[in-house]
């Protein structure tokens, strides 16, 4: 066991399985703000993009606008991600995981662009500015 982790491997796996990817606190906050603004949206919208089915956090159909919330750590934020030190799963495992997330994000961005959607990414470091970001994007 890696001495940097406070949990044994079995407990660490259980903890990691509980990390939510849908219905997160920031997503609930985005929903609350969009609702308060009276903006019609589809949460966890399924889109067919060039033969690939993709799920996006929020779709505002009338504006062909997609809103994605991304964690600076799990999505490798260009401003804040500085790699990982290791942990129970190991440095290489985390680097592969975050690299896969980044590739999947870039692929989604390209598919959305090619199919005429605009994308707004709200990073976790922007969490205190969610309303401001949404108001700015939805004005146009």
N, CA, C and O atoms as a MOPAC input file, in Angstrom:
PM7 MOZYME 1SCF
protein

 N      0.84400 1    -1.18400 1     0.00000 1
 C      0.00000 1     0.00000 1     0.00000 1
 C      0.88100 1     1.23500 1     0.00000 1
 O      1.89800 1     1.27500 1     0.69200 1
 N      0.50400 1     2.22700 1    -0.75900 1
 C      1.21600 1     3.49800 1    -0.82400 1
 C      0.99800 1     4.24100 1     0.48500 1
 O     -0.14800 1     4.44300 1     0.88700 1
 N      2.05900 1     4.64900 1     1.15400 1
 C      1.94900 1     5.30900 1     2.44800 1
 C      1.31300 1     6.68500 1     2.38300 1
 O      0.98000 1     7.26100 1     3.41800 1
 N      1.13800 1     7.22700 1     1.16300 1
 C      0.54500 1     8.55100 1     1.03400 1
 C     -0.97000 1     8.51300 1     1.22500 1
 O     -1.57200 1     9.55000 1     1.50400 1
 N     -1.59600 1     7.35900 1     1.08500 1
 C     -3.04300 1     7.24600 1     1.19500 1
 C     -3.41400 1     6.82000 1     2.61100 1
 O     -2.76300 1     5.96500 1     3.21000 1
 N     -4.47500 1     7.43500 1     3.13400 1
 C     -4.90800 1     7.10900 1     4.49200 1
 C     -5.82500 1     5.89800 1     4.52100 1
 O     -6.10400 1     5.36900 1     5.59700 1
 N     -6.30600 1     5.44000 1     3.35200 1
 C     -7.21200 1     4.31000 1     3.27700 1
 C     -6.52800 1     3.09000 1     2.69200 1
 O     -5.64700 1     3.21700 1     1.84100 1
 N     -6.92900 1     1.90200 1     3.14300 1
 C     -6.45400 1     0.69100 1     2.46900 1
 C     -7.11400 1     0.61200 1     1.07900 1
 O     -8.12200 1     1.27600 1     0.83500 1
 N     -6.54900 1    -0.19500 1     0.17600 1
 C     -7.05200 1    -0.24400 1    -1.19700 1
 C     -8.56000 1    -0.48600 1    -1.32500 1
 O     -9.21500 1     0.14600 1    -2.15400 1
 N     -9.11900 1    -1.39400 1    -0.51400 1
 C    -10.55500 1    -1.70200 1    -0.61300 1
 C    -11.39600 1    -0.47100 1    -0.27500 1
 O    -12.37600 1    -0.17700 1    -0.95900 1
 N    -11.01200 1     0.24100 1     0.77400 1
 C    -11.74100 1     1.43900 1     1.18800 1
 C    -11.57100 1     2.54900 1     0.14500 1
 O    -12.52600 1     3.26900 1    -0.14400 1
 N    -10.37800 1     2.69400 1    -0.41800 1
 C    -10.14200 1     3.72600 1    -1.42800 1
 C    -11.03200 1     3.47500 1    -2.64600 1
 O    -11.60900 1     4.41700 1    -3.18900 1
 N    -11.15000 1     2.21500 1    -3.08000 1
 C    -12.02300 1     1.89500 1    -4.21700 1
 C    -13.46800 1     2.28200 1    -3.90300 1
 O    -14.16200 1     2.83900 1    -4.75300 1
 N    -13.91600 1     1.98900 1    -2.69300 1
 C    -15.28200 1     2.33500 1    -2.28600 1
 C    -15.47900 1     3.85600 1    -2.30500 1
 O    -16.50200 1     4.34400 1    -2.78400 1
 N    -14.51300 1     4.59000 1    -1.79000 1
 C    -14.58200 1     6.05500 1    -1.78100 1
 C    -14.64500 1     6.58100 1    -3.21400 1
 O    -15.45600 1     7.45900 1    -3.51000 1
 N    -13.81200 1     6.06500 1    -4.09600 1
 C    -13.76100 1     6.53600 1    -5.47400 1
 C    -15.06700 1     6.22800 1    -6.21500 1
 O    -15.50600 1     7.02600 1    -7.04300 1
 N    -15.69100 1     5.07700 1    -5.92800 1
 C    -16.95400 1     4.72800 1    -6.58000 1
 C    -18.07200 1     5.69000 1    -6.19600 1
 O    -19.03400 1     5.85200 1    -6.94600 1
 N    -17.95300 1     6.32100 1    -5.04900 1
 C    -19.00100 1     7.22700 1    -4.58400 1
 C    -18.89600 1     8.63300 1    -5.15900 1
 O    -19.79400 1     9.45100 1    -4.96200 1
 N    -17.81900 1     8.91900 1    -5.86200 1
 C    -17.68400 1    10.24000 1    -6.47600 1
 C    -18.68500 1    10.32100 1    -7.62100 1
 O    -18.65600 1     9.51500 1    -8.55100 1
 N    -19.55400 1    11.29300 1    -7.53600 1
 C    -20.64100 1    11.41600 1    -8.51300 1
 C    -20.16000 1    12.13000 1    -9.76800 1
 O    -19.32800 1    13.03600 1    -9.71400 1
 N    -20.70600 1    11.69800 1   -10.89400 1
 C    -20.41600 1    12.40300 1   -12.13400 1
 C    -21.66100 1    13.11500 1   -12.64800 1
 O    -21.58200 1    13.92800 1   -13.57000 1
 N    -22.80800 1    12.81100 1   -12.05400 1
 C    -24.07300 1    13.46200 1   -12.42900 1
 C    -24.77400 1    13.88400 1   -11.14200 1
 O    -24.64700 1    13.24800 1   -10.09600 1
 N    -25.51600 1    14.98000 1   -11.26100 1
 C    -26.25900 1    15.45000 1   -10.09100 1
 C    -25.35400 1    16.02800 1    -9.01900 1
 O    -25.68900 1    16.00900 1    -7.83400 1
 N    -24.21000 1    16.54200 1    -9.43700 1
 C    -23.26000 1    17.10600 1    -8.48000 1
 C    -23.79800 1    18.43800 1    -7.94200 1
 O    -24.70800 1    19.02600 1    -8.52600 1
 N    -23.24800 1    18.89500 1    -6.86100 1
 C    -23.65600 1    20.17300 1    -6.27600 1
 C    -23.54900 1    21.32400 1    -7.29000 1
 O    -24.48400 1    22.11600 1    -7.40000 1
 N    -22.43800 1    21.43800 1    -8.03300 1
 C    -22.37000 1    22.51200 1    -9.02800 1
 C    -23.43600 1    22.38000 1   -10.11900 1
 O    -23.98200 1    23.38500 1   -10.57400 1
 N    -23.73500 1    21.15300 1   -10.54100 1
 C    -24.78600 1    20.97500 1   -11.54200 1
 C    -26.14300 1    21.38500 1   -10.98300 1
 O    -26.94800 1    21.99100 1   -11.69100 1
 N    -26.40000 1    21.06300 1    -9.72800 1
 C    -27.66000 1    21.48900 1    -9.10200 1
 C    -27.72300 1    23.01100 1    -9.03200 1
 O    -28.78700 1    23.60500 1    -9.20400 1
 N    -26.58800 1    23.62900 1    -8.78100 1
 C    -26.53700 1    25.09700 1    -8.73700 1
 C    -26.82500 1    25.69400 1   -10.11900 1
 O    -27.55700 1    26.67800 1   -10.22800 1
 N    -26.25500 1    25.10700 1   -11.16500 1
 C    -26.51400 1    25.57800 1   -12.52500 1
 C    -27.99900 1    25.42800 1   -12.84100 1
 O    -28.60300 1    26.33400 1   -13.41600 1
 N    -28.58600 1    24.30600 1   -12.47400 1
 C    -30.02300 1    24.08800 1   -12.70600 1
 C    -30.84700 1    25.15800 1   -11.99800 1
 O    -31.77500 1    25.71700 1   -12.58300 1
 N    -30.51300 1    25.44100 1   -10.75200 1
 C    -31.25000 1    26.43000 1    -9.96600 1
 C    -31.17500 1    27.80000 1   -10.63700 1
 O    -32.17400 1    28.51500 1   -10.72500 1
 N    -29.97400 1    28.16000 1   -11.11100 1
 C    -29.78500 1    29.46700 1   -11.75800 1
 C    -30.56100 1    29.52100 1   -13.07200 1
 O    -31.25500 1    30.50300 1   -13.33600 1
 N    -30.45400 1    28.48200 1   -13.89700 1
 C    -31.19100 1    28.46700 1   -15.16300 1
 C    -32.69600 1    28.53700 1   -14.90800 1
 O    -33.41300 1    29.25100 1   -15.61000 1
 N    -33.17500 1    27.80000 1   -13.90800 1
 C    -34.59700 1    27.84800 1   -13.55800 1
 C    -35.00200 1    29.26000 1   -13.14300 1
 O    -36.04400 1    29.76000 1   -13.56800 1
 N    -34.17600 1    29.90200 1   -12.31100 1
 C    -34.51400 1    31.24800 1   -11.83000 1
 C    -34.50900 1    32.27100 1   -12.96700 1
 O    -35.18300 1    33.29800 1   -12.89200 1
 N    -33.74500 1    31.98000 1   -14.01800 1
 C    -33.68900 1    32.86500 1   -15.18000 1
 C    -34.79800 1    32.54300 1   -16.18900 1
 O    -34.97700 1    33.26600 1   -17.16900 1
 N    -35.53300 1    31.46600 1   -15.95000 1
 C    -36.59400 1    31.07100 1   -16.87100 1
 C    -36.08100 1    30.51500 1   -18.18700 1
 O    -36.77000 1    30.58800 1   -19.20500 1
 N    -34.87000 1    29.95800 1   -18.17400 1
 C    -34.26100 1    29.43100 1   -19.40200 1
 C    -34.65800 1    27.96000 1   -19.57300 1
 O    -34.39900 1    27.14300 1   -18.68900 1
 N    -35.28500 1    27.62000 1   -20.70600 1
 C    -35.60000 1    26.20500 1   -20.95000 1
 C    -34.32900 1    25.43300 1   -21.31200 1
 O    -33.55400 1    25.87200 1   -22.16200 1
 N    -34.12100 1    24.30400 1   -20.67700 1
 C    -32.91400 1    23.51200 1   -20.90700 1
 C    -33.23300 1    22.03800 1   -20.74900 1
 O    -34.27000 1    21.66000 1   -20.20400 1
 N    -32.32700 1    21.22200 1   -21.23500 1
 C    -32.40800 1    19.78200 1   -21.03800 1
 C    -31.17200 1    19.38500 1   -20.24500 1
 O    -30.04300 1    19.62700 1   -20.67000 1
 N    -31.39900 1    18.77800 1   -19.09800 1
 C    -30.29500 1    18.31400 1   -18.25500 1
 C    -29.90400 1    16.90700 1   -18.70300 1
 O    -30.76600 1    16.06400 1   -18.95300 1
 N    -28.60300 1    16.66400 1   -18.80100 1
 C    -28.06200 1    15.38000 1   -19.24700 1
 C    -28.66600 1    15.00900 1   -20.60900 1
 O    -29.15600 1    13.89900 1   -20.81400 1
 N    -28.61300 1    15.97400 1   -21.52300 1
 C    -29.17700 1    15.80000 1   -22.86800 1
 C    -28.34700 1    14.81000 1   -23.66800 1
 O    -27.11800 1    14.82000 1   -23.61300 1
 N    -29.02700 1    13.96800 1   -24.40000 1
 C    -28.36600 1    12.99700 1   -25.27700 1
 C    -28.39600 1    13.56000 1   -26.69500 1
 O    -29.46300 1    13.84500 1   -27.23900 1
 N    -27.22600 1    13.71500 1   -27.27900 1
 C    -27.10500 1    14.25200 1   -28.63400 1
 C    -26.48800 1    13.21600 1   -29.55100 1
 O    -25.58900 1    12.47500 1   -29.15600 1
 N    -26.98100 1    13.17300 1   -30.78000 1
 C    -26.38900 1    12.34000 1   -31.82500 1
 C    -25.49500 1    13.27400 1   -32.63100 1
 O    -25.98900 1    14.17600 1   -33.30700 1
 N    -24.19900 1    13.06600 1   -32.56500 1
 C    -23.24300 1    13.95000 1   -33.23500 1
 C    -22.36800 1    13.12300 1   -34.16800 1
 O    -21.41800 1    12.47000 1   -33.73700 1
 N    -22.70000 1    13.16300 1   -35.43600 1
 C    -21.89000 1    12.44100 1   -36.41600 1
 C    -21.80000 1    10.96000 1   -36.14500 1
 O    -20.72300 1    10.37200 1   -36.23900 1
 N    -22.93200 1    10.34400 1   -35.80800 1
 C    -22.94200 1     8.90600 1   -35.54900 1
 C    -22.50400 1     8.52900 1   -34.15100 1
 O    -22.50800 1     7.35000 1   -33.79500 1
 N    -22.12300 1     9.52100 1   -33.34600 1
 C    -21.70800 1     9.24600 1   -31.96800 1
 C    -22.74000 1     9.83100 1   -31.02200 1
 O    -23.11800 1    10.99600 1   -31.14600 1
 N    -23.19400 1     9.02000 1   -30.07600 1
 C    -24.13000 1     9.50700 1   -29.07200 1
 C    -23.32100 1    10.04300 1   -27.90600 1
 O    -22.45900 1     9.35900 1   -27.35500 1
 N    -23.61500 1    11.26800 1   -27.54900 1
 C    -22.90500 1    11.90500 1   -26.43600 1
 C    -23.91600 1    12.50800 1   -25.48300 1
 O    -24.97100 1    12.98300 1   -25.90200 1
 N    -23.59500 1    12.49000 1   -24.21600 1
 C    -24.42300 1    13.12600 1   -23.20500 1
 C    -23.70700 1    14.38400 1   -22.74700 1
 O    -22.51900 1    14.35800 1   -22.42500 1
 N    -24.44400 1    15.48100 1   -22.72200 1
 C    -23.88000 1    16.75300 1   -22.26400 1
 C    -24.61300 1    17.17800 1   -20.99500 1
 O    -25.76200 1    16.79600 1   -20.77600 1
 N    -23.94700 1    17.96100 1   -20.17000 1
 C    -24.55100 1    18.36700 1   -18.90600 1
 C    -25.84800 1    19.13600 1   -19.12200 1
 O    -26.88300 1    18.78500 1   -18.55400 1
 N    -25.79600 1    20.18600 1   -19.94200 1
 C    -26.96500 1    21.02300 1   -20.18400 1
 C    -27.02900 1    21.39900 1   -21.65700 1
 O    -26.01500 1    21.73600 1   -22.26900 1
 N    -28.21700 1    21.33900 1   -22.21200 1
 C    -28.45700 1    21.78200 1   -23.57300 1
 C    -29.55800 1    22.82900 1   -23.53200 1
 O    -30.62100 1    22.60400 1   -22.95300 1
 N    -29.29600 1    23.96600 1   -24.14600 1
 C    -30.31200 1    24.99000 1   -24.32000 1
 C    -30.63700 1    24.96100 1   -25.81000 1
 O    -29.97300 1    25.61600 1   -26.61500 1
 N    -31.67800 1    24.18500 1   -26.17100 1
 C    -31.94400 1    23.91700 1   -27.58600 1
 C    -32.14700 1    25.16600 1   -28.42900 1
 O    -31.60900 1    25.25000 1   -29.53300 1
 N    -32.90800 1    26.13500 1   -27.93900 1
 C    -33.22500 1    27.30000 1   -28.77900 1
 C    -31.99900 1    28.12900 1   -29.13000 1
 O    -32.03300 1    28.90800 1   -30.08300 1
 N    -30.91300 1    27.97200 1   -28.37200 1
 C    -29.68400 1    28.70100 1   -28.66600 1
 C    -28.58300 1    27.78300 1   -29.20000 1
 O    -27.47100 1    28.23000 1   -29.48300 1
 N    -28.90800 1    26.49200 1   -29.33300 1
 C    -27.89500 1    25.49600 1   -29.73000 1
 C    -26.64000 1    25.66400 1   -28.86700 1
 O    -25.51200 1    25.70800 1   -29.35600 1
 N    -26.89600 1    25.75400 1   -27.57300 1
 C    -25.84400 1    26.01700 1   -26.59200 1
 C    -25.72500 1    24.83500 1   -25.63900 1
 O    -26.72000 1    24.34600 1   -25.10600 1
 N    -24.50000 1    24.38900 1   -25.43600 1
 C    -24.20200 1    23.31800 1   -24.48900 1
 C    -23.38900 1    23.91700 1   -23.35600 1
 O    -22.45400 1    24.68500 1   -23.58400 1
 N    -23.75300 1    23.56000 1   -22.13400 1
 C    -23.01300 1    24.00200 1   -20.95000 1
 C    -22.47000 1    22.76100 1   -20.26500 1
 O    -23.21400 1    21.83800 1   -19.93500 1
 N    -21.17100 1    22.75400 1   -20.06000 1
 C    -20.50600 1    21.64800 1   -19.37400 1
 C    -19.83600 1    22.18700 1   -18.12600 1
 O    -19.18100 1    23.22800 1   -18.16700 1
 N    -19.99800 1    21.47500 1   -17.00600 1
 C    -19.27300 1    21.81200 1   -15.78200 1
 C    -18.12600 1    20.81900 1   -15.67600 1
 O    -18.33500 1    19.61000 1   -15.78200 1
 N    -16.91000 1    21.32900 1   -15.46500 1
 C    -15.73700 1    20.45300 1   -15.38200 1
 C    -14.91700 1    20.73600 1   -14.13500 1
 O    -14.63000 1    21.88600 1   -13.80300 1
 N    -14.55600 1    19.68700 1   -13.47000 1
 C    -13.66600 1    19.76500 1   -12.31800 1
 C    -12.23800 1    20.01800 1   -12.79200 1
 O    -11.75600 1    19.36700 1   -13.72000 1
 N    -11.56700 1    20.97200 1   -12.14400 1
 C    -10.18600 1    21.27900 1   -12.52700 1
 C     -9.29200 1    20.04300 1   -12.42200 1
 O     -8.40900 1    19.85000 1   -13.25800 1
 N     -9.51000 1    19.21200 1   -11.41500 1
 C     -8.66300 1    18.03000 1   -11.25900 1
 C     -9.01000 1    16.95900 1   -12.28400 1
 O     -8.14800 1    16.54800 1   -13.06200 1
 N    -10.26200 1    16.50100 1   -12.29700 1
 C    -10.62700 1    15.35200 1   -13.12300 1
 C    -10.57100 1    15.63100 1   -14.62000 1
 O    -10.44400 1    14.70300 1   -15.41900 1
 N    -10.66300 1    16.90200 1   -15.00600 1
 C    -10.61400 1    17.23100 1   -16.43200 1
 C     -9.31200 1    17.92200 1   -16.82800 1
 O     -9.17200 1    18.37400 1   -17.96400 1
 N     -8.36000 1    18.00700 1   -15.90100 1
 C     -7.04500 1    18.54200 1   -16.23500 1
 C     -7.08000 1    20.00200 1   -16.66700 1
 O     -6.58800 1    20.34500 1   -17.74200 1
 N     -7.65400 1    20.85400 1   -15.84000 1
 C     -7.78000 1    22.28200 1   -16.13900 1
 C     -6.44400 1    22.86300 1   -16.59400 1
 O     -5.42000 1    22.65600 1   -15.94300 1
 N     -6.45400 1    23.59600 1   -17.72100 1
 C     -5.19500 1    24.16900 1   -18.21800 1
 C     -4.59300 1    25.20600 1   -17.26300 1
 O     -3.39200 1    25.47000 1   -17.32000 1
 N     -5.40600 1    25.78900 1   -16.39600 1
 C     -4.88500 1    26.78100 1   -15.44000 1
 C     -4.35800 1    26.16100 1   -14.15400 1
 O     -3.40600 1    26.67000 1   -13.56300 1
 N     -4.97600 1    25.05700 1   -13.71500 1
 C     -4.67400 1    24.55900 1   -12.37600 1
 C     -4.11400 1    23.14100 1   -12.28500 1
 O     -3.51400 1    22.78200 1   -11.27100 1
 N     -4.29800 1    22.34300 1   -13.30800 1
 C     -3.84100 1    20.96200 1   -13.20100 1
 C     -2.32700 1    20.89400 1   -13.32900 1
 O     -1.75400 1    21.33600 1   -14.32500 1
 N     -1.70000 1    20.34400 1   -12.32700 1
 C     -0.23400 1    20.23700 1   -12.30300 1
 C      0.24000 1    18.78900 1   -12.18000 1
 O      1.36600 1    18.52800 1   -11.75700 1
 N     -0.62300 1    17.86600 1   -12.55000 1
 C     -0.26200 1    16.46300 1   -12.43100 1
 C     -0.63800 1    15.91700 1   -11.06900 1
 O     -1.20800 1    16.61800 1   -10.23300 1
 N     -0.31200 1    14.66500 1   -10.86500 1
 C     -0.63900 1    13.99500 1    -9.61500 1
 C      0.62300 1    13.41300 1    -9.01400 1
 O      1.60200 1    13.15200 1    -9.71300 1
 N      0.58400 1    13.21700 1    -7.71200 1
 C      1.74800 1    12.65800 1    -7.02800 1
 C      1.67800 1    11.14300 1    -6.92800 1
 O      2.70400 1    10.47400 1    -6.80300 1
 N      0.48100 1    10.61000 1    -6.98200 1
 C      0.38300 1     9.14700 1    -6.89200 1
 C     -0.90700 1     8.70700 1    -6.26100 1
 O     -1.91600 1     8.55900 1    -6.95100 1
 N     -0.89700 1     8.49500 1    -4.95900 1
 C     -2.07300 1     7.95400 1    -4.28500 1
 C     -2.12700 1     6.45700 1    -4.45300 1
 O     -1.24200 1     5.84900 1    -5.05500 1
 N     -3.16600 1     5.87500 1    -3.91800 1
 C     -3.28700 1     4.42000 1    -3.89400 1
 C     -3.36200 1     3.82800 1    -5.29700 1
 O     -2.90100 1     2.70900 1    -5.52100 1
 N     -3.93600 1     4.56600 1    -6.24200 1
 C     -4.07600 1     4.04500 1    -7.60100 1
 C     -2.82500 1     4.27200 1    -8.44000 1
 O     -2.68900 1     3.70400 1    -9.52300 1
 N     -1.93300 1     5.08200 1    -7.95200 1
 C     -0.67200 1     5.30600 1    -8.65100 1
 C     -0.71300 1     6.48000 1    -9.61400 1
 O     -1.74100 1     6.78900 1   -10.21700 1
 N      0.42000 1     7.11100 1    -9.73200 1
 C      0.56200 1     8.28200 1   -10.59700 1
 C      0.20400 1     7.96200 1   -12.04100 1
 O     -0.50600 1     8.73500 1   -12.68400 1
 N      0.68100 1     6.83700 1   -12.56200 1
 C      0.43900 1     6.48000 1   -13.95400 1
 C     -1.04600 1     6.27500 1   -14.22400 1
 O     -1.55800 1     6.70100 1   -15.26000 1
 N     -1.74500 1     5.61600 1   -13.28300 1
 C     -3.17400 1     5.38600 1   -13.44800 1
 C     -3.90200 1     6.71100 1   -13.57200 1
 O     -4.70900 1     6.89100 1   -14.48400 1
 N     -3.62600 1     7.64900 1   -12.66100 1
 C     -4.29100 1     8.95900 1   -12.68000 1
 C     -3.94500 1     9.74500 1   -13.93900 1
 O     -4.80900 1    10.39600 1   -14.52600 1
 N     -2.69500 1     9.68700 1   -14.34900 1
 C     -2.31300 1    10.41200 1   -15.56200 1
 C     -3.05700 1     9.87300 1   -16.78200 1
 O     -3.50200 1    10.64800 1   -17.63000 1
 N     -3.19500 1     8.54200 1   -16.87600 1
 C     -3.95800 1     7.95300 1   -17.99300 1
 C     -5.42700 1     8.37300 1   -17.92400 1
 O     -6.02500 1     8.73100 1   -18.93900 1
 N     -6.00300 1     8.32700 1   -16.72200 1
 C     -7.41200 1     8.69100 1   -16.54800 1
 C     -7.65500 1    10.13300 1   -16.96700 1
 O     -8.58100 1    10.40500 1   -17.73100 1
 N     -6.85100 1    11.04500 1   -16.48600 1
 C     -7.05400 1    12.46100 1   -16.79000 1
 C     -6.75900 1    12.73700 1   -18.25400 1
 O     -7.41600 1    13.57700 1   -18.86900 1
 N     -5.78500 1    12.04600 1   -18.82000 1
 C     -5.51000 1    12.20000 1   -20.25600 1
 C     -6.70100 1    11.71900 1   -21.08000 1
 O     -7.06200 1    12.36300 1   -22.06500 1
 N     -7.32300 1    10.59100 1   -20.69300 1
 C     -8.52900 1    10.10800 1   -21.39300 1
 C     -9.65600 1    11.13300 1   -21.28500 1
 O    -10.35600 1    11.39400 1   -22.26400 1
 N     -9.83200 1    11.71100 1   -20.10100 1
 C    -10.87400 1    12.73300 1   -19.92200 1
 C    -10.62300 1    13.93000 1   -20.83100 1
 O    -11.54400 1    14.43900 1   -21.47000 1
 N     -9.37700 1    14.37200 1   -20.88400 1
 C     -9.03500 1    15.51200 1   -21.74400 1
 C     -9.29500 1    15.20200 1   -23.21500 1
 O     -9.83400 1    16.03900 1   -23.93900 1
 N     -8.91900 1    14.01600 1   -23.65800 1
 C     -9.16100 1    13.62000 1   -25.05300 1
 C    -10.65500 1    13.56600 1   -25.35200 1
 O    -11.10400 1    14.04500 1   -26.39400 1
 N    -11.41700 1    12.98400 1   -24.43800 1
 C    -12.87000 1    12.90100 1   -24.62000 1
 C    -13.48100 1    14.30500 1   -24.66400 1
 O    -14.38400 1    14.56200 1   -25.46100 1
 N    -12.99500 1    15.21100 1   -23.81500 1
 C    -13.48200 1    16.59600 1   -23.82300 1
 C    -13.17000 1    17.28000 1   -25.15200 1
 O    -14.02900 1    17.95800 1   -25.71500 1
 N    -11.95000 1    17.10800 1   -25.65400 1
 C    -11.58300 1    17.71900 1   -26.95000 1
 C    -12.42900 1    17.15600 1   -28.08800 1
 O    -12.85700 1    17.89400 1   -28.97500 1
 N    -12.66600 1    15.85300 1   -28.05700 1
 C    -13.49700 1    15.22700 1   -29.08500 1
 C    -14.91900 1    15.79300 1   -29.03600 1
 O    -15.49900 1    16.10900 1   -30.07500 1
 N    -15.47400 1    15.92000 1   -27.84000 1
 C    -16.81900 1    16.49200 1   -27.70300 1
 C    -16.84400 1    17.92300 1   -28.22500 1
 O    -17.76500 1    18.30300 1   -28.94800 1
 N    -15.84500 1    18.71600 1   -27.86500 1
 C    -15.78300 1    20.11000 1   -28.31900 1
 C    -15.78500 1    20.17800 1   -29.84000 1
 O    -16.48200 1    21.01100 1   -30.42000 1
 N    -15.01900 1    19.31700 1   -30.49100 1
 C    -14.93900 1    19.30600 1   -31.94700 1
 C    -16.26300 1    18.85800 1   -32.56700 1
 O    -16.72200 1    19.46200 1   -33.53600 1
 N    -16.87500 1    17.82200 1   -32.02800 1
 C    -18.15700 1    17.35000 1   -32.53800 1
 C    -19.23200 1    18.43100 1   -32.40100 1
 O    -20.01500 1    18.65000 1   -33.32600 1
 N    -19.26900 1    19.09500 1   -31.26500 1
 C    -20.25800 1    20.15700 1   -31.06200 1
 C    -20.04700 1    21.27900 1   -32.07900 1
 O    -21.00100 1    21.75600 1   -32.69500 1
 N    -18.80400 1    21.69000 1   -32.24700 1
 C    -18.49000 1    22.77100 1   -33.18900 1
 C    -18.93200 1    22.38800 1   -34.60200 1
 O    -19.58500 1    23.17100 1   -35.29300 1
 N    -18.56600 1    21.17200 1   -35.02200 1
 C    -18.90500 1    20.72200 1   -36.37300 1
 C    -20.41200 1    20.63600 1   -36.61100 1
 O    -20.87100 1    20.74200 1   -37.74900 1
 N    -21.17100 1    20.44800 1   -35.55200 1
 C    -22.62200 1    20.31600 1   -35.68400 1
 C    -23.36100 1    21.59100 1   -35.27900 1
 O    -24.56800 1    21.57100 1   -35.04000 1
 N    -22.63500 1    22.68000 1   -35.20700 1
 C    -23.27400 1    23.97500 1   -35.03100 1
 C    -23.69700 1    24.33900 1   -33.61800 1
 O    -24.56300 1    25.19400 1   -33.43100 1
 N    -23.10000 1    23.70500 1   -32.63000 1
 C    -23.40400 1    24.04700 1   -31.23400 1
 C    -22.30900 1    24.94800 1   -30.67300 1
 O    -21.13900 1    24.83200 1   -31.03600 1
 N    -22.71100 1    25.83300 1   -29.79500 1
 C    -21.73600 1    26.59800 1   -29.00600 1
 C    -21.55200 1    25.86100 1   -27.69000 1
 O    -22.48400 1    25.24100 1   -27.17700 1
 N    -20.35200 1    25.93500 1   -27.15300 1
 C    -20.03800 1    25.26700 1   -25.88900 1
 C    -19.53200 1    26.28600 1   -24.89600 1
 O    -18.66700 1    27.10400 1   -25.20900 1
 N    -20.07900 1    26.23100 1   -23.69800 1
 C    -19.57300 1    27.01300 1   -22.58000 1
 C    -19.11200 1    26.01600 1   -21.53100 1
 O    -19.88300 1    25.16900 1   -21.07900 1
 N    -17.84600 1    26.12700 1   -21.15100 1
 C    -17.29700 1    25.27500 1   -20.10200 1
 C    -17.16800 1    26.11800 1   -18.84200 1
 O    -16.54300 1    27.17800 1   -18.84200 1
 N    -17.77400 1    25.62200 1   -17.77300 1
 C    -17.61900 1    26.27000 1   -16.47500 1
 C    -16.71600 1    25.36100 1   -15.64900 1
 O    -17.08700 1    24.24100 1   -15.29700 1
 N    -15.52800 1    25.86700 1   -15.35000 1
 C    -14.55400 1    25.10400 1   -14.56100 1
 C    -14.84400 1    25.28700 1   -13.07300 1
 O    -15.46800 1    26.26900 1   -12.66900 1
 N    -14.39300 1    24.35200 1   -12.27900 1
 C    -14.63300 1    24.44500 1   -10.83300 1
 C    -14.02200 1    25.72000 1   -10.25000 1
 O    -14.52300 1    26.22600 1    -9.24600 1
 N    -12.95300 1    26.25400 1   -10.85300 1
 C    -12.38200 1    27.49600 1   -10.32200 1
 C    -13.28800 1    28.70300 1   -10.60000 1
 O    -13.08300 1    29.77600 1   -10.03100 1
 N    -14.29000 1    28.52800 1   -11.47400 1
 C    -15.25100 1    29.59800 1   -11.77700 1
 C    -16.54100 1    29.44800 1   -10.97700 1
 O    -17.51300 1    30.15500 1   -11.24400 1
 N    -16.56700 1    28.57000 1   -10.03100 1
 C    -17.80300 1    28.20800 1    -9.33700 1
 C    -18.52100 1    29.40700 1    -8.73100 1
 O    -19.75200 1    29.43800 1    -8.72600 1
 N    -17.80000 1    30.37900 1    -8.22600 1
 C    -18.43900 1    31.54600 1    -7.60400 1
 C    -18.99400 1    32.51100 1    -8.64500 1
 O    -19.69500 1    33.46100 1    -8.29700 1
 N    -18.68500 1    32.27600 1    -9.91300 1
 C    -19.11500 1    33.17700 1   -10.99000 1
 C    -20.13300 1    32.52600 1   -11.93100 1
 O    -20.35100 1    33.02500 1   -13.03500 1
 N    -20.75400 1    31.43300 1   -11.51800 1
 C    -21.64100 1    30.70300 1   -12.42100 1
 C    -22.76300 1    31.59800 1   -12.94700 1
 O    -23.00500 1    31.63500 1   -14.15300 1
 N    -23.44100 1    32.31100 1   -12.06800 1
 C    -24.54800 1    33.17100 1   -12.50900 1
 C    -24.04400 1    34.21700 1   -13.50800 1
 O    -24.65600 1    34.44100 1   -14.55300 1
 N    -22.93200 1    34.84400 1   -13.17200 1
 C    -22.36100 1    35.87700 1   -14.05100 1
 C    -22.03500 1    35.29400 1   -15.44000 1
 O    -22.32800 1    35.91900 1   -16.46000 1
 N    -21.44200 1    34.12300 1   -15.47200 1
 C    -21.08300 1    33.47500 1   -16.73500 1
 C    -22.34400 1    33.16200 1   -17.53900 1
 O    -22.41600 1    33.45800 1   -18.73200 1
 N    -23.33500 1    32.56500 1   -16.88000 1
 C    -24.55900 1    32.20200 1   -17.58200 1
 C    -25.29800 1    33.43600 1   -18.09300 1
 O    -25.78800 1    33.44200 1   -19.22200 1
 N    -25.37800 1    34.45600 1   -17.28600 1
 C    -26.05700 1    35.68500 1   -17.72900 1
 C    -25.35400 1    36.27400 1   -18.94400 1
 O    -26.01400 1    36.72200 1   -19.88100 1
 N    -24.03300 1    36.27800 1   -18.94100 1
 C    -23.27800 1    36.81300 1   -20.06700 1
 C    -23.50600 1    36.02600 1   -21.34200 1
 O    -23.68500 1    36.61100 1   -22.41000 1
 N    -23.50200 1    34.72300 1   -21.24300 1
 C    -23.66600 1    33.85500 1   -22.40900 1
 C    -25.09800 1    33.91200 1   -22.94200 1
 O    -25.31100 1    33.88300 1   -24.15400 1
 N    -26.06400 1    33.99100 1   -22.05300 1
 C    -27.46000 1    33.90600 1   -22.47700 1
 C    -28.01800 1    35.22700 1   -22.95400 1
 O    -29.09800 1    35.25900 1   -23.54300 1
 N    -27.30800 1    36.32500 1   -22.71400 1
 C    -27.75300 1    37.62100 1   -23.22000 1
 C    -27.70900 1    37.65700 1   -24.74100 1
 O    -28.57900 1    38.24500 1   -25.38400 1
 N    -26.67700 1    37.01700 1   -25.31300 1
 C    -26.44200 1    37.09900 1   -26.75700 1
 C    -27.29900 1    36.25900 1   -27.61600 1
 O    -27.15600 1    36.27900 1   -28.83800 1

